[in-house]
Amino acid sequence: MHITSEQMRAARALLRWDQKALSEASGVPLTTLKRVEAQSGPLAAHGRTIAALQGACERNGIIFLNDGEPGVRLRKP
């Protein structure tokens, strides 16, 4: 699955996280997160970085969707 920078920003919005919060939750440096979110389209980062960002979001209730049109959803409690 290819996660886009748009999906990552939407996931943060659903979680009400700023970039610093996602950086801390994922262990990805803030400067790296800012760089990958600034570029449109698929996240341009190493696989480990993408996995860390995706994992932090998913552990907190985000579901990344790629069924035709990429999106995100917040898991019901």
C-alpha positions in Angstrom: 0.0 0.0 0.0 1.3 3.4 -0.9 0.5 6.1 1.7 0.4 9.6 0.4 1.4 12.8 2.2 -2.2 13.9 1.9 -3.3 10.8 3.8 -0.7 11.4 6.5 -1.9 15.0 7.0 -5.5 13.8 7.1 -4.6 11.1 9.6 -3.0 13.7 11.9 -6.0 15.9 11.6 -8.3 13.1 12.6 -6.1 12.4 15.6 -5.8 16.1 16.3 -2.1 15.8 16.3 0.4 18.4 15.1 3.6 17.3 13.4 5.5 17.2 16.7 3.0 14.8 18.2 3.3 12.4 15.3 7.1 12.7 15.4 7.2 11.8 19.1 4.7 8.9 18.6 6.6 7.4 15.7 10.2 8.2 16.6 10.7 9.9 13.2 12.6 13.2 13.4 10.4 16.2 13.1 12.6 17.5 10.2 12.0 14.3 8.3 8.3 14.4 8.9 8.1 18.0 7.7 10.0 17.1 4.5 7.9 14.0 3.6 4.6 15.8 4.3 5.6 18.8 2.2 5.8 16.7 -1.1 2.5 15.7 -2.8 1.9 12.1 -3.6 3.4 8.9 -2.1 5.6 9.5 0.9 9.1 9.9 -0.3 11.0 8.2 2.6 12.7 4.9 3.5 10.5 2.0 4.2 11.3 2.0 7.9 10.3 5.7 8.2 7.0 5.1 6.4 6.3 2.0 8.6 7.0 4.0 11.8 4.7 6.8 10.7 2.0 4.4 9.6 2.3 2.3 12.7 2.0 5.2 15.1 -1.2 6.3 13.3 -2.7 2.9 13.2 -2.0 2.2 16.9 -4.0 5.3 17.7 -7.0 4.3 15.6 -6.3 5.3 12.0 -7.2 3.1 9.1 -5.5 3.9 5.8 -7.8 3.2 2.8 -6.6 2.6 -0.8 -9.8 1.2 -2.4 -9.9 3.2 -5.6 -9.4 6.6 -3.9 -6.9 6.9 -1.1 -8.2 8.1 2.2 -8.2 7.6 6.0 -10.8 6.7 8.5 -10.8 6.7 12.3 -11.6 3.3 13.8 -14.7 3.3 16.1 -13.8 2.9 19.8 
